[in-house]
Amino acid sequence: MTIGPTSGITVYALTLGTQYPPFPDDVPRHPLFVVDYTLVKAGDEQELNKLWEAATRLGFW
């Protein structure tokens, strides 16, 4: 999953007539994973892997 300038929030804001300047290239960014905990609880392998990646690679605990 890629979150970027065409994510729902930006598109929604633009449809309301609000425009934001582009995000600066010299500011560090960090990816965020959206984890569906209902799928985790159900044992969905792909969602479990996504949670594991967020926890081990990104340090999200």
C-alpha positions in Angstrom: 0.0 0.0 0.0 1.3 3.5 -0.9 0.1 6.6 0.8 1.0 9.8 -0.9 -0.3 13.0 -2.4 -3.3 11.3 -3.9 -4.5 9.8 -0.6 -8.1 10.2 0.3 -7.4 13.1 2.7 -5.6 15.2 0.1 -8.2 14.5 -2.6 -11.0 15.2 -0.1 -9.4 18.5 0.8 -9.0 19.5 -2.8 -12.6 18.8 -3.6 -13.5 21.3 -0.9 -11.4 23.9 -2.6 -8.6 23.8 0.0 -5.2 23.5 -1.5 -2.0 22.7 0.3 1.6 23.3 -0.8 3.6 20.2 -1.8 5.3 18.4 1.0 9.0 19.4 1.2 11.5 16.9 -0.2 14.1 17.6 2.5 11.8 16.5 5.4 12.2 12.9 6.5 9.1 10.7 6.1 8.2 7.4 7.6 5.8 4.8 6.0 2.7 3.9 8.0 0.9 0.6 7.7 -2.9 0.3 8.2 -3.5 -2.9 10.1 -7.0 -4.3 10.2 -7.2 -5.9 13.7 -10.3 -7.8 12.8 -8.3 -9.6 10.2 -5.4 -10.2 12.6 -7.8 -11.7 15.1 -9.3 -13.9 12.4 -5.7 -15.2 11.6 -5.4 -13.6 8.1 -1.8 -14.4 7.0 -1.3 -11.2 5.0 -2.5 -9.0 7.7 -0.4 -10.8 10.3 2.6 -10.3 8.1 1.8 -6.6 7.8 1.6 -6.3 11.6 4.9 -8.1 11.9 6.6 -5.8 9.4 5.3 -2.8 11.2 6.5 -4.1 14.5 9.9 -5.4 13.4 11.0 -3.1 10.5 9.3 0.1 11.6 9.4 -0.3 15.3 5.7 0.2 15.8 4.7 -1.3 19.2 
